[in-house]
Amino acid sequence: MKLANCSECGKIFKSNGDDICPDCVVLEGEDLDRVKAFLRDNRLAGIAEVSEATGVDESKIVKFVKDNRLVVTSPIPGVELECERCGKPILGGRFCSVCANSLKSTFKDAKFEDERPSGQGMLSRDLINRQGK
């Protein structure tokens, strides 16, 4: 464990890799619950309306969608996510299913290469670029 400053409140806390303290984790969970509850009854609401009704900042709502903590079946007006690899529109997460599967395969192949006795199994940006094209 290491000490870190909470990205939300600035408090110093013991981190296991998290960027927010335990108190802010609880508050963030409450924010997520409010957003989910609102969207259950207002499926067509845009991000501005969701933010205003719940008191949750728009950037935090986008973060919930990107982190797949808020799973949507249709786009939330005002939230336009793109695959970070190919740019294709997506509903959540960071990558479209095609790119996610390609990356999984690349990392799986790299893992097997790393296990070679010769030690020539380094995953490089060149390998990722070759596999992605």
Disulfide bonds with the S-S distance in Angstrom:
none
